[in-house]
Structures are given as structure tokens and as C-alpha cells.
């Protein structure tokens, strides 16, 4: 039963990591766009850093769940 739960958690964390990566890239594009107001660019840069931390966190959790589901 734990193997199924760990596999489901792996899929969920992998999906959340991918979503955070997509958001990070979108915010990165906004932060680099010189046609966007500075305040928006600064907010996007901050959001990008938050998304990057979320991405790494979810990827690490996914790795743990993947390893646990093997046993």
C-alpha cells in the first residue's frame, strides 16, 4: 500500500515541480522584458526566485518518493 502511495506522491510532486518550472520561466521572461514597467519586472524577478525554490523542493520530494516506491 505504501508503494502505491509513494508512487502517487512522486507523480504529484513531479507535476508540481514541472508547473513551478513553467511559472519560473514565464516570470523570467517578464523580468527580462524592457517594455514592462520596472515594478512589474521586480515582482516577476521575486516570483521567479520563489518558483525556483518551489521547483527544487518538489523535485527533491519526488526523488524521495521515487526511491521509497522502489522498496
Predicted model as a PDB file, atoms N, CA, C, CB and O in Angstrom, pLDDT in the B-factor column:
MODEL        1                                                                  
ATOM      1  N   UNK A   1       0.815  -1.193   0.000  1.00 73.00           N  
ATOM      2  CA  UNK A   1       0.000   0.000   0.000  1.00 73.00           C  
ATOM      3  C   UNK A   1       0.863   1.263   0.000  1.00 73.00           C  
ATOM      4  CB  UNK A   1      -0.930  -0.005   1.200  1.00 73.00           C  
ATOM      5  O   UNK A   1       0.563   2.226  -0.705  1.00 73.00           O  
ATOM      6  N   UNK A   2       1.945   1.253   0.801  1.00 82.00           N  
ATOM      7  CA  UNK A   2       2.828   2.420   0.833  1.00 82.00           C  
ATOM      8  C   UNK A   2       3.480   2.663  -0.513  1.00 82.00           C  
ATOM      9  CB  UNK A   2       3.898   2.246   1.898  1.00 82.00           C  
ATOM     10  O   UNK A   2       3.735   3.811  -0.877  1.00 82.00           O  
ATOM     11  N   UNK A   3       3.755   1.600  -1.263  1.00 85.00           N  
ATOM     12  CA  UNK A   3       4.374   1.746  -2.574  1.00 85.00           C  
ATOM     13  C   UNK A   3       3.456   2.520  -3.505  1.00 85.00           C  
ATOM     14  CB  UNK A   3       4.708   0.373  -3.171  1.00 85.00           C  
ATOM     15  O   UNK A   3       3.916   3.379  -4.258  1.00 85.00           O  
ATOM     16  N   UNK A   4       2.166   2.224  -3.462  1.00 88.00           N  
ATOM     17  CA  UNK A   4       1.197   2.934  -4.302  1.00 88.00           C  
ATOM     18  C   UNK A   4       1.110   4.396  -3.875  1.00 88.00           C  
ATOM     19  CB  UNK A   4      -0.198   2.263  -4.222  1.00 88.00           C  
ATOM     20  O   UNK A   4       1.067   5.292  -4.718  1.00 88.00           O  
ATOM     21  N   UNK A   5       1.085   4.631  -2.579  1.00 90.00           N  
ATOM     22  CA  UNK A   5       1.025   5.994  -2.054  1.00 90.00           C  
ATOM     23  C   UNK A   5       2.277   6.775  -2.460  1.00 90.00           C  
ATOM     24  CB  UNK A   5       0.875   5.976  -0.514  1.00 90.00           C  
ATOM     25  O   UNK A   5       2.185   7.926  -2.886  1.00 90.00           O  
ATOM     26  N   UNK A   6       3.440   6.146  -2.327  1.00 88.00           N  
ATOM     27  CA  UNK A   6       4.693   6.812  -2.698  1.00 88.00           C  
ATOM     28  C   UNK A   6       4.737   7.104  -4.204  1.00 88.00           C  
ATOM     29  CB  UNK A   6       5.903   5.943  -2.290  1.00 88.00           C  
ATOM     30  O   UNK A   6       5.228   8.152  -4.624  1.00 88.00           O  
ATOM     31  N   UNK A   7       4.229   6.185  -4.997  1.00 89.00           N  
ATOM     32  CA  UNK A   7       4.194   6.400  -6.441  1.00 89.00           C  
ATOM     33  C   UNK A   7       3.268   7.566  -6.792  1.00 89.00           C  
ATOM     34  CB  UNK A   7       3.736   5.119  -7.164  1.00 89.00           C  
ATOM     35  O   UNK A   7       3.591   8.384  -7.654  1.00 89.00           O  
ATOM     36  N   UNK A   8       2.124   7.636  -6.124  1.00 91.00           N  
ATOM     37  CA  UNK A   8       1.192   8.747  -6.354  1.00 91.00           C  
ATOM     38  C   UNK A   8       1.814  10.072  -5.911  1.00 91.00           C  
ATOM     39  CB  UNK A   8      -0.139   8.505  -5.602  1.00 91.00           C  
ATOM     40  O   UNK A   8       1.676  11.088  -6.592  1.00 91.00           O  
ATOM     41  N   UNK A   9       2.490  10.054  -4.777  1.00 93.00           N  
ATOM     42  CA  UNK A   9       3.161  11.265  -4.296  1.00 93.00           C  
ATOM     43  C   UNK A   9       4.266  11.689  -5.263  1.00 93.00           C  
ATOM     44  CB  UNK A   9       3.747  11.037  -2.887  1.00 93.00           C  
ATOM     45  O   UNK A   9       4.468  12.881  -5.493  1.00 93.00           O  
ATOM     46  N   UNK A  10       4.975  10.720  -5.826  1.00 93.00           N  
ATOM     47  CA  UNK A  10       6.023  11.018  -6.812  1.00 93.00           C  
ATOM     48  C   UNK A  10       5.423  11.744  -8.008  1.00 93.00           C  
ATOM     49  CB  UNK A  10       6.735   9.719  -7.272  1.00 93.00           C  
ATOM     50  O   UNK A  10       5.950  12.764  -8.451  1.00 93.00           O  
ATOM     51  N   UNK A  11       4.327  11.219  -8.526  1.00 94.00           N  
ATOM     52  CA  UNK A  11       3.680  11.833  -9.691  1.00 94.00           C  
ATOM     53  C   UNK A  11       3.213  13.251  -9.351  1.00 94.00           C  
ATOM     54  CB  UNK A  11       2.481  10.970 -10.168  1.00 94.00           C  
ATOM     55  O   UNK A  11       3.401  14.179 -10.137  1.00 94.00           O  
ATOM     56  N   UNK A  12       2.607  13.405  -8.182  1.00 95.00           N  
ATOM     57  CA  UNK A  12       2.139  14.729  -7.767  1.00 95.00           C  
ATOM     58  C   UNK A  12       3.272  15.728  -7.624  1.00 95.00           C  
ATOM     59  CB  UNK A  12       1.392  14.628  -6.462  1.00 95.00           C  
ATOM     60  O   UNK A  12       3.168  16.860  -8.097  1.00 95.00           O  
ATOM     61  N   UNK A  13       4.353  15.316  -6.976  1.00 95.00           N  
ATOM     62  CA  UNK A  13       5.494  16.217  -6.794  1.00 95.00           C  
ATOM     63  C   UNK A  13       6.178  16.520  -8.125  1.00 95.00           C  
ATOM     64  CB  UNK A  13       6.503  15.607  -5.814  1.00 95.00           C  
ATOM     65  O   UNK A  13       6.628  17.643  -8.352  1.00 95.00           O  
ATOM     66  N   UNK A  14       6.254  15.540  -8.986  1.00 94.00           N  
ATOM     67  CA  UNK A  14       6.861  15.754 -10.307  1.00 94.00           C  
ATOM     68  C   UNK A  14       6.042  16.778 -11.088  1.00 94.00           C  
ATOM     69  CB  UNK A  14       6.957  14.415 -11.100  1.00 94.00           C  
ATOM     70  O   UNK A  14       6.601  17.671 -11.725  1.00 94.00           O  
ATOM     71  N   UNK A  15       4.719  16.648 -11.035  1.00 96.00           N  
ATOM     72  CA  UNK A  15       3.831  17.594 -11.723  1.00 96.00           C  
ATOM     73  C   UNK A  15       3.987  18.996 -11.150  1.00 96.00           C  
ATOM     74  CB  UNK A  15       2.364  17.140 -11.611  1.00 96.00           C  
ATOM     75  O   UNK A  15       4.091  19.969 -11.897  1.00 96.00           O  
ATOM     76  N   UNK A  16       4.005  19.102  -9.818  1.00 96.00           N  
ATOM     77  CA  UNK A  16       4.154  20.416  -9.187  1.00 96.00           C  
ATOM     78  C   UNK A  16       5.509  21.039  -9.507  1.00 96.00           C  
ATOM     79  CB  UNK A  16       3.980  20.300  -7.673  1.00 96.00           C  
ATOM     80  O   UNK A  16       5.609  22.255  -9.668  1.00 96.00           O  
ATOM     81  N   UNK A  17       6.553  20.216  -9.601  1.00 95.00           N  
ATOM     82  CA  UNK A  17       7.868  20.718  -9.981  1.00 95.00           C  
ATOM     83  C   UNK A  17       7.878  21.256 -11.397  1.00 95.00           C  
ATOM     84  CB  UNK A  17       8.905  19.630  -9.839  1.00 95.00           C  
ATOM     85  O   UNK A  17       8.486  22.289 -11.678  1.00 95.00           O  
ATOM     86  N   UNK A  18       7.197  20.547 -12.291  1.00 96.00           N  
ATOM     87  CA  UNK A  18       7.111  20.988 -13.685  1.00 96.00           C  
ATOM     88  C   UNK A  18       6.306  22.279 -13.797  1.00 96.00           C  
ATOM     89  CB  UNK A  18       6.478  19.892 -14.559  1.00 96.00           C  
ATOM     90  O   UNK A  18       6.656  23.171 -14.570  1.00 96.00           O  
ATOM     91  N   UNK A  19       5.230  22.374 -13.024  1.00 97.00           N  
ATOM     92  CA  UNK A  19       4.413  23.593 -13.021  1.00 97.00           C  
ATOM     93  C   UNK A  19       5.218  24.782 -12.497  1.00 97.00           C  
ATOM     94  CB  UNK A  19       3.144  23.391 -12.163  1.00 97.00           C  
ATOM     95  O   UNK A  19       5.148  25.878 -13.054  1.00 97.00           O  
ATOM     96  N   UNK A  20       5.975  24.565 -11.438  1.00 97.00           N  
ATOM     97  CA  UNK A  20       6.809  25.637 -10.876  1.00 97.00           C  
ATOM     98  C   UNK A  20       7.873  26.064 -11.880  1.00 97.00           C  
ATOM     99  CB  UNK A  20       7.476  25.178  -9.556  1.00 97.00           C  
ATOM    100  O   UNK A  20       8.194  27.248 -11.978  1.00 97.00           O  
ATOM    101  N   UNK A  21       8.418  25.113 -12.623  1.00 97.00           N  
ATOM    102  CA  UNK A  21       9.424  25.442 -13.635  1.00 97.00           C  
ATOM    103  C   UNK A  21       8.816  26.305 -14.736  1.00 97.00           C  
ATOM    104  CB  UNK A  21      10.025  24.158 -14.237  1.00 97.00           C  
ATOM    105  O   UNK A  21       9.438  27.271 -15.179  1.00 97.00           O  
ATOM    106  N   UNK A  22       7.615  25.968 -15.178  1.00 97.00           N  
ATOM    107  CA  UNK A  22       6.947  26.755 -16.222  1.00 97.00           C  
ATOM    108  C   UNK A  22       6.667  28.169 -15.729  1.00 97.00           C  
ATOM    109  CB  UNK A  22       5.632  26.076 -16.661  1.00 97.00           C  
ATOM    110  O   UNK A  22       6.859  29.138 -16.464  1.00 97.00           O  
ATOM    111  N   UNK A  23       6.213  28.285 -14.487  1.00 98.00           N  
ATOM    112  CA  UNK A  23       5.949  29.599 -13.905  1.00 98.00           C  
ATOM    113  C   UNK A  23       7.242  30.398 -13.777  1.00 98.00           C  
ATOM    114  CB  UNK A  23       5.273  29.455 -12.533  1.00 98.00           C  
ATOM    115  O   UNK A  23       7.264  31.601 -14.035  1.00 98.00           O  
ATOM    116  N   UNK A  24       8.315  29.722 -13.378  1.00 97.00           N  
ATOM    117  CA  UNK A  24       9.626  30.377 -13.246  1.00 97.00           C  
ATOM    118  C   UNK A  24      10.066  30.961 -14.586  1.00 97.00           C  
ATOM    119  CB  UNK A  24      10.689  29.377 -12.725  1.00 97.00           C  
ATOM    120  O   UNK A  24      10.537  32.096 -14.655  1.00 97.00           O  
ATOM    121  N   UNK A  25       9.907  30.174 -15.645  1.00 98.00           N  
ATOM    122  CA  UNK A  25      10.318  30.634 -16.977  1.00 98.00           C  
ATOM    123  C   UNK A  25       9.462  31.809 -17.452  1.00 98.00           C  
ATOM    124  CB  UNK A  25      10.230  29.483 -17.987  1.00 98.00           C  
ATOM    125  O   UNK A  25       9.973  32.739 -18.076  1.00 98.00           O  
ATOM    126  N   UNK A  26       8.166  31.765 -17.157  1.00 98.00           N  
ATOM    127  CA  UNK A  26       7.286  32.880 -17.536  1.00 98.00           C  
ATOM    128  C   UNK A  26       7.690  34.151 -16.799  1.00 98.00           C  
ATOM    129  CB  UNK A  26       5.809  32.538 -17.236  1.00 98.00           C  
ATOM    130  O   UNK A  26       7.760  35.226 -17.396  1.00 98.00           O  
ATOM    131  N   UNK A  27       7.956  34.025 -15.500  1.00 98.00           N  
ATOM    132  CA  UNK A  27       8.380  35.192 -14.717  1.00 98.00           C  
ATOM    133  C   UNK A  27       9.750  35.689 -15.159  1.00 98.00           C  
ATOM    134  CB  UNK A  27       8.409  34.851 -13.225  1.00 98.00           C  
ATOM    135  O   UNK A  27      10.019  36.890 -15.122  1.00 98.00           O  
ATOM    136  N   UNK A  28      10.598  34.787 -15.570  1.00 97.00           N  
ATOM    137  CA  UNK A  28      11.924  35.169 -16.069  1.00 97.00           C  
ATOM    138  C   UNK A  28      11.789  36.017 -17.329  1.00 97.00           C  
ATOM    139  CB  UNK A  28      12.784  33.915 -16.358  1.00 97.00           C  
ATOM    140  O   UNK A  28      12.496  37.010 -17.493  1.00 97.00           O  
ATOM    141  N   UNK A  29      10.884  35.625 -18.210  1.00 98.00           N  
ATOM    142  CA  UNK A  29      10.654  36.384 -19.437  1.00 98.00           C  
ATOM    143  C   UNK A  29      10.133  37.786 -19.132  1.00 98.00           C  
ATOM    144  CB  UNK A  29       9.668  35.645 -20.341  1.00 98.00           C  
ATOM    145  O   UNK A  29      10.546  38.764 -19.756  1.00 98.00           O  
ATOM    146  N   UNK A  30       9.225  37.869 -18.171  1.00 98.00           N  
ATOM    147  CA  UNK A  30       8.684  39.175 -17.785  1.00 98.00           C  
ATOM    148  C   UNK A  30       9.780  40.040 -17.174  1.00 98.00           C  
ATOM    149  CB  UNK A  30       7.513  39.010 -16.788  1.00 98.00           C  
ATOM    150  O   UNK A  30       9.878  41.230 -17.474  1.00 98.00           O  
ATOM    151  N   UNK A  31      10.601  39.445 -16.320  1.00 97.00           N  
ATOM    152  CA  UNK A  31      11.667  40.200 -15.657  1.00 97.00           C  
ATOM    153  C   UNK A  31      12.688  40.745 -16.647  1.00 97.00           C  
ATOM    154  CB  UNK A  31      12.366  39.326 -14.634  1.00 97.00           C  
ATOM    155  O   UNK A  31      13.302  41.785 -16.404  1.00 97.00           O  
ATOM    156  N   UNK A  32      12.870  40.045 -17.759  1.00 97.00           N  
ATOM    157  CA  UNK A  32      13.851  40.474 -18.759  1.00 97.00           C  
ATOM    158  C   UNK A  32      13.277  41.449 -19.792  1.00 97.00           C  
ATOM    159  CB  UNK A  32      14.410  39.266 -19.470  1.00 97.00           C  
ATOM    160  O   UNK A  32      14.031  42.077 -20.535  1.00 97.00           O  
ATOM    161  N   UNK A  33      11.959  41.579 -19.842  1.00 97.00           N  
ATOM    162  CA  UNK A  33      11.294  42.401 -20.868  1.00 97.00           C  
ATOM    163  C   UNK A  33      11.413  43.886 -20.526  1.00 97.00           C  
ATOM    164  CB  UNK A  33       9.801  42.003 -21.003  1.00 97.00           C  
ATOM    165  O   UNK A  33      10.828  44.353 -19.549  1.00 97.00           O  
ATOM    166  N   UNK A  34      12.161  44.612 -21.322  1.00 96.00           N  
ATOM    167  CA  UNK A  34      12.381  46.041 -21.057  1.00 96.00           C  
ATOM    168  C   UNK A  34      11.143  46.885 -21.353  1.00 96.00           C  
ATOM    169  CB  UNK A  34      13.552  46.549 -21.884  1.00 96.00           C  
ATOM    170  O   UNK A  34      11.112  48.063 -20.999  1.00 96.00           O  
ATOM    171  N   UNK A  35      10.133  46.318 -21.988  1.00 97.00           N  
ATOM    172  CA  UNK A  35       8.900  47.053 -22.275  1.00 97.00           C  
ATOM    173  C   UNK A  35       7.897  46.994 -21.122  1.00 97.00           C  
ATOM    174  CB  UNK A  35       8.257  46.505 -23.533  1.00 97.00           C  
ATOM    175  O   UNK A  35       6.839  47.620 -21.181  1.00 97.00           O  
ATOM    176  N   UNK A  36       8.229  46.248 -20.088  1.00 97.00           N  
ATOM    177  CA  UNK A  36       7.364  46.089 -18.918  1.00 97.00           C  
ATOM    178  C   UNK A  36       7.821  47.074 -17.849  1.00 97.00           C  
ATOM    179  CB  UNK A  36       7.396  44.615 -18.377  1.00 97.00           C  
ATOM    180  O   UNK A  36       9.023  47.287 -17.687  1.00 97.00           O  
ATOM    181  N   UNK A  37       6.884  47.679 -17.113  1.00 97.00           N  
ATOM    182  CA  UNK A  37       7.277  48.611 -16.044  1.00 97.00           C  
ATOM    183  C   UNK A  37       8.231  47.960 -15.029  1.00 97.00           C  
ATOM    184  CB  UNK A  37       6.028  49.131 -15.319  1.00 97.00           C  
ATOM    185  O   UNK A  37       8.156  46.758 -14.771  1.00 97.00           O  
ATOM    186  N   UNK A  38       9.111  48.766 -14.470  1.00 97.00           N  
ATOM    187  CA  UNK A  38      10.137  48.274 -13.551  1.00 97.00           C  
ATOM    188  C   UNK A  38       9.517  47.557 -12.354  1.00 97.00           C  
ATOM    189  CB  UNK A  38      11.013  49.430 -13.071  1.00 97.00           C  
ATOM    190  O   UNK A  38      10.026  46.520 -11.929  1.00 97.00           O  
ATOM    191  N   UNK A  39       8.430  48.091 -11.807  1.00 97.00           N  
ATOM    192  CA  UNK A  39       7.815  47.458 -10.634  1.00 97.00           C  
ATOM    193  C   UNK A  39       7.318  46.046 -10.971  1.00 97.00           C  
ATOM    194  CB  UNK A  39       6.646  48.322 -10.108  1.00 97.00           C  
ATOM    195  O   UNK A  39       7.433  45.137 -10.149  1.00 97.00           O  
ATOM    196  N   UNK A  40       6.778  45.867 -12.153  1.00 98.00           N  
ATOM    197  CA  UNK A  40       6.308  44.554 -12.595  1.00 98.00           C  
ATOM    198  C   UNK A  40       7.485  43.614 -12.795  1.00 98.00           C  
ATOM    199  CB  UNK A  40       5.493  44.674 -13.896  1.00 98.00           C  
ATOM    200  O   UNK A  40       7.417  42.435 -12.446  1.00 98.00           O  
ATOM    201  N   UNK A  41       8.561  44.142 -13.359  1.00 98.00           N  
ATOM    202  CA  UNK A  41       9.755  43.325 -13.583  1.00 98.00           C  
ATOM    203  C   UNK A  41      10.358  42.864 -12.256  1.00 98.00           C  
ATOM    204  CB  UNK A  41      10.799  44.112 -14.393  1.00 98.00           C  
ATOM    205  O   UNK A  41      10.797  41.720 -12.132  1.00 98.00           O  
ATOM    206  N   UNK A  42      10.377  43.759 -11.269  1.00 98.00           N  
ATOM    207  CA  UNK A  42      10.923  43.408  -9.958  1.00 98.00           C  
ATOM    208  C   UNK A  42      10.064  42.332  -9.289  1.00 98.00           C  
ATOM    209  CB  UNK A  42      11.012  44.659  -9.058  1.00 98.00           C  
ATOM    210  O   UNK A  42      10.591  41.386  -8.704  1.00 98.00           O  
ATOM    211  N   UNK A  43       8.746  42.482  -9.379  1.00 98.00           N  
ATOM    212  CA  UNK A  43       7.843  41.484  -8.792  1.00 98.00           C  
ATOM    213  C   UNK A  43       8.031  40.136  -9.485  1.00 98.00           C  
ATOM    214  CB  UNK A  43       6.365  41.946  -8.902  1.00 98.00           C  
ATOM    215  O   UNK A  43       8.053  39.094  -8.830  1.00 98.00           O  
ATOM    216  N   UNK A  44       8.167  40.160 -10.816  1.00 98.00           N  
ATOM    217  CA  UNK A  44       8.369  38.925 -11.575  1.00 98.00           C  
ATOM    218  C   UNK A  44       9.693  38.260 -11.183  1.00 98.00           C  
ATOM    219  CB  UNK A  44       8.344  39.215 -13.093  1.00 98.00           C  
ATOM    220  O   UNK A  44       9.775  37.034 -11.105  1.00 98.00           O  
ATOM    221  N   UNK A  45      10.719  39.067 -10.939  1.00 97.00           N  
ATOM    222  CA  UNK A  45      12.013  38.509 -10.532  1.00 97.00           C  
ATOM    223  C   UNK A  45      11.892  37.825  -9.169  1.00 97.00           C  
ATOM    224  CB  UNK A  45      13.094  39.618 -10.482  1.00 97.00           C  
ATOM    225  O   UNK A  45      12.447  36.747  -8.958  1.00 97.00           O  
ATOM    226  N   UNK A  46      11.169  38.455  -8.254  1.00 97.00           N  
ATOM    227  CA  UNK A  46      10.951  37.842  -6.939  1.00 97.00           C  
ATOM    228  C   UNK A  46      10.136  36.562  -7.048  1.00 97.00           C  
ATOM    229  CB  UNK A  46      10.249  38.823  -6.004  1.00 97.00           C  
ATOM    230  O   UNK A  46      10.438  35.563  -6.394  1.00 97.00           O  
ATOM    231  N   UNK A  47       9.097  36.601  -7.883  1.00 97.00           N  
ATOM    232  CA  UNK A  47       8.272  35.412  -8.090  1.00 97.00           C  
ATOM    233  C   UNK A  47       9.085  34.294  -8.741  1.00 97.00           C  
ATOM    234  CB  UNK A  47       7.047  35.753  -8.957  1.00 97.00           C  
ATOM    235  O   UNK A  47       8.890  33.117  -8.437  1.00 97.00           O  
ATOM    236  N   UNK A  48       9.986  34.669  -9.627  1.00 98.00           N  
ATOM    237  CA  UNK A  48      10.838  33.679 -10.288  1.00 98.00           C  
ATOM    238  C   UNK A  48      11.701  32.943  -9.263  1.00 98.00           C  
ATOM    239  CB  UNK A  48      11.730  34.356 -11.350  1.00 98.00           C  
ATOM    240  O   UNK A  48      11.846  31.723  -9.332  1.00 98.00           O  
ATOM    241  N   UNK A  49      12.268  33.682  -8.321  1.00 97.00           N  
ATOM    242  CA  UNK A  49      13.090  33.054  -7.291  1.00 97.00           C  
ATOM    243  C   UNK A  49      12.250  32.117  -6.411  1.00 97.00           C  
ATOM    244  CB  UNK A  49      13.772  34.130  -6.426  1.00 97.00           C  
ATOM    245  O   UNK A  49      12.700  31.030  -6.049  1.00 97.00           O  
ATOM    246  N   UNK A  50      11.046  32.539  -6.076  1.00 97.00           N  
ATOM    247  CA  UNK A  50      10.152  31.705  -5.283  1.00 97.00           C  
ATOM    248  C   UNK A  50       9.791  30.431  -6.048  1.00 97.00           C  
ATOM    249  CB  UNK A  50       8.878  32.485  -4.907  1.00 97.00           C  
ATOM    250  O   UNK A  50       9.776  29.338  -5.481  1.00 97.00           O  
ATOM    251  N   UNK A  51       9.500  30.586  -7.343  1.00 97.00           N  
ATOM    252  CA  UNK A  51       9.171  29.428  -8.179  1.00 97.00           C  
ATOM    253  C   UNK A  51      10.348  28.467  -8.275  1.00 97.00           C  
ATOM    254  CB  UNK A  51       8.752  29.882  -9.580  1.00 97.00           C  
ATOM    255  O   UNK A  51      10.170  27.249  -8.283  1.00 97.00           O  
ATOM    256  N   UNK A  52      11.555  29.028  -8.347  1.00 97.00           N  
ATOM    257  CA  UNK A  52      12.745  28.179  -8.438  1.00 97.00           C  
ATOM    258  C   UNK A  52      12.912  27.356  -7.158  1.00 97.00           C  
ATOM    259  CB  UNK A  52      14.007  29.037  -8.695  1.00 97.00           C  
ATOM    260  O   UNK A  52      13.251  26.174  -7.214  1.00 97.00           O  
ATOM    261  N   UNK A  53      12.675  27.980  -6.019  1.00 97.00           N  
ATOM    262  CA  UNK A  53      12.768  27.254  -4.751  1.00 97.00           C  
ATOM    263  C   UNK A  53      11.692  26.169  -4.684  1.00 97.00           C  
ATOM    264  CB  UNK A  53      12.630  28.227  -3.554  1.00 97.00           C  
ATOM    265  O   UNK A  53      11.957  25.053  -4.237  1.00 97.00           O  
ATOM    266  N   UNK A  54      10.474  26.502  -5.130  1.00 97.00           N  
ATOM    267  CA  UNK A  54       9.396  25.508  -5.158  1.00 97.00           C  
ATOM    268  C   UNK A  54       9.760  24.347  -6.072  1.00 97.00           C  
ATOM    269  CB  UNK A  54       8.076  26.151  -5.619  1.00 97.00           C  
ATOM    270  O   UNK A  54       9.550  23.184  -5.727  1.00 97.00           O  
ATOM    271  N   UNK A  55      10.307  24.670  -7.237  1.00 96.00           N  
ATOM    272  CA  UNK A  55      10.687  23.640  -8.198  1.00 96.00           C  
ATOM    273  C   UNK A  55      11.687  22.674  -7.580  1.00 96.00           C  
ATOM    274  CB  UNK A  55      11.275  24.273  -9.463  1.00 96.00           C  
ATOM    275  O   UNK A  55      11.506  21.458  -7.657  1.00 96.00           O  
ATOM    276  N   UNK A  56      12.723  23.198  -6.976  1.00 96.00           N  
ATOM    277  CA  UNK A  56      13.747  22.338  -6.383  1.00 96.00           C  
ATOM    278  C   UNK A  56      13.192  21.521  -5.219  1.00 96.00           C  
ATOM    279  CB  UNK A  56      14.929  23.179  -5.908  1.00 96.00           C  
ATOM    280  O   UNK A  56      13.557  20.359  -5.039  1.00 96.00           O  
ATOM    281  N   UNK A  57      12.317  22.127  -4.439  1.00 96.00           N  
ATOM    282  CA  UNK A  57      11.701  21.423  -3.323  1.00 96.00           C  
ATOM    283  C   UNK A  57      10.864  20.246  -3.817  1.00 96.00           C  
ATOM    284  CB  UNK A  57      10.835  22.381  -2.502  1.00 96.00           C  
ATOM    285  O   UNK A  57      10.977  19.138  -3.291  1.00 96.00           O  
ATOM    286  N   UNK A  58      10.034  20.482  -4.817  1.00 95.00           N  
ATOM    287  CA  UNK A  58       9.188  19.413  -5.351  1.00 95.00           C  
ATOM    288  C   UNK A  58      10.016  18.330  -6.044  1.00 95.00           C  
ATOM    289  CB  UNK A  58       8.166  19.991  -6.329  1.00 95.00           C  
ATOM    290  O   UNK A  58       9.699  17.144  -5.949  1.00 95.00           O  
ATOM    291  N   UNK A  59      11.066  18.737  -6.732  1.00 95.00           N  
ATOM    292  CA  UNK A  59      11.922  17.741  -7.380  1.00 95.00           C  
ATOM    293  C   UNK A  59      12.614  16.853  -6.341  1.00 95.00           C  
ATOM    294  CB  UNK A  59      12.971  18.436  -8.268  1.00 95.00           C  
ATOM    295  O   UNK A  59      12.756  15.646  -6.542  1.00 95.00           O  
ATOM    296  N   UNK A  60      13.040  17.456  -5.239  1.00 95.00           N  
ATOM    297  CA  UNK A  60      13.681  16.676  -4.174  1.00 95.00           C  
ATOM    298  C   UNK A  60      12.681  15.715  -3.532  1.00 95.00           C  
ATOM    299  CB  UNK A  60      14.282  17.612  -3.102  1.00 95.00           C  
ATOM    300  O   UNK A  60      13.005  14.556  -3.272  1.00 95.00           O  
ATOM    301  N   UNK A  61      11.468  16.201  -3.280  1.00 95.00           N  
ATOM    302  CA  UNK A  61      10.444  15.341  -2.700  1.00 95.00           C  
ATOM    303  C   UNK A  61      10.087  14.211  -3.658  1.00 95.00           C  
ATOM    304  CB  UNK A  61       9.193  16.155  -2.349  1.00 95.00           C  
ATOM    305  O   UNK A  61       9.882  13.074  -3.233  1.00 95.00           O  
ATOM    306  N   UNK A  62      10.013  14.524  -4.950  1.00 94.00           N  
ATOM    307  CA  UNK A  62       9.695  13.495  -5.947  1.00 94.00           C  
ATOM    308  C   UNK A  62      10.773  12.413  -5.949  1.00 94.00           C  
ATOM    309  CB  UNK A  62       9.559  14.122  -7.359  1.00 94.00           C  
ATOM    310  O   UNK A  62      10.473  11.224  -6.059  1.00 94.00           O  
ATOM    311  N   UNK A  63      12.010  12.831  -5.828  1.00 93.00           N  
ATOM    312  CA  UNK A  63      13.111  11.861  -5.814  1.00 93.00           C  
ATOM    313  C   UNK A  63      12.994  10.928  -4.610  1.00 93.00           C  
ATOM    314  CB  UNK A  63      14.473  12.587  -5.792  1.00 93.00           C  
ATOM    315  O   UNK A  63      13.208   9.721  -4.728  1.00 93.00           O  
ATOM    316  N   UNK A  64      12.656  11.493  -3.458  1.00 93.00           N  
ATOM    317  CA  UNK A  64      12.490  10.686  -2.246  1.00 93.00           C  
ATOM    318  C   UNK A  64      11.352   9.682  -2.429  1.00 93.00           C  
ATOM    319  CB  UNK A  64      12.216  11.591  -1.021  1.00 93.00           C  
ATOM    320  O   UNK A  64      11.494   8.501  -2.109  1.00 93.00           O  
ATOM    321  N   UNK A  65      10.222  10.165  -2.947  1.00 91.00           N  
ATOM    322  CA  UNK A  65       9.075   9.275  -3.150  1.00 91.00           C  
ATOM    323  C   UNK A  65       9.376   8.196  -4.178  1.00 91.00           C  
ATOM    324  CB  UNK A  65       7.855  10.075  -3.586  1.00 91.00           C  
ATOM    325  O   UNK A  65       8.919   7.061  -4.047  1.00 91.00           O  
ATOM    326  N   UNK A  66      10.142   8.550  -5.196  1.00 90.00           N  
ATOM    327  CA  UNK A  66      10.508   7.557  -6.219  1.00 90.00           C  
ATOM    328  C   UNK A  66      11.354   6.448  -5.601  1.00 90.00           C  
ATOM    329  CB  UNK A  66      11.278   8.229  -7.388  1.00 90.00           C  
ATOM    330  O   UNK A  66      11.127   5.267  -5.863  1.00 90.00           O  
ATOM    331  N   UNK A  67      12.328   6.831  -4.783  1.00 89.00           N  
ATOM    332  CA  UNK A  67      13.185   5.847  -4.130  1.00 89.00           C  
ATOM    333  C   UNK A  67      12.382   4.977  -3.151  1.00 89.00           C  
ATOM    334  CB  UNK A  67      14.336   6.554  -3.394  1.00 89.00           C  
ATOM    335  O   UNK A  67      12.585   3.764  -3.087  1.00 89.00           O  
ATOM    336  N   UNK A  68      11.478   5.595  -2.396  1.00 87.00           N  
ATOM    337  CA  UNK A  68      10.671   4.855  -1.443  1.00 87.00           C  
ATOM    338  C   UNK A  68       9.747   3.866  -2.157  1.00 87.00           C  
ATOM    339  CB  UNK A  68       9.856   5.818  -0.582  1.00 87.00           C  
ATOM    340  O   UNK A  68       9.486   2.780  -1.638  1.00 87.00           O  
ATOM    341  N   UNK A  69       9.253   4.233  -3.339  1.00 85.00           N  
ATOM    342  CA  UNK A  69       8.328   3.340  -4.047  1.00 85.00           C  
ATOM    343  C   UNK A  69       9.036   2.120  -4.628  1.00 85.00           C  
ATOM    344  CB  UNK A  69       7.621   4.099  -5.161  1.00 85.00           C  
ATOM    345  O   UNK A  69       8.387   1.131  -4.968  1.00 85.00           O  
ATOM    346  N   UNK A  70      10.348   2.183  -4.741  1.00 81.00           N  
ATOM    347  CA  UNK A  70      11.116   1.040  -5.262  1.00 81.00           C  
ATOM    348  C   UNK A  70      11.255  -0.085  -4.228  1.00 81.00           C  
ATOM    349  CB  UNK A  70      12.508   1.504  -5.705  1.00 81.00           C  
ATOM    350  O   UNK A  70      11.507  -1.239  -4.575  1.00 81.00           O  
ATOM    351  N   UNK A  71      11.085   0.276  -2.956  1.00 72.00           N  
ATOM    352  CA  UNK A  71      11.329  -0.698  -1.889  1.00 72.00           C  
ATOM    353  C   UNK A  71      10.048  -1.242  -1.315  1.00 72.00           C  
ATOM    354  CB  UNK A  71      12.146  -0.078  -0.789  1.00 72.00           C  
ATOM    355  O   UNK A  71      10.081  -2.072  -0.408  1.00 72.00           O  
TER     356      UNK A  71                                                      
ENDMDL                                                                          
END                                                                             
